[in-house]
């Protein structure tokens, strides 16, 4: 009986242990030239495509690299 109680307590405590993250890391392109090279590598037919010219934008008065990084993060987060 004590073993069953101990086993159930141990199992419930293990549920709150931090899980190991098996996420793969990837390099983020943060300049327009990085995006152009990545576009040609991933889709050689279309290549680099930025119809709204967002790579030249400076959102919130920040640099182009910040804007590209912010947009890439939002794209990764929201799909």
Secondary structure, DSSP 8 states (H G I E B T S, - for coil): -HHHHHHHHHHHHHTTS-------------SHHHHHHHHHHH-TTT----TT-GGG--GGG--HHHHHHHHHHHHHHH-
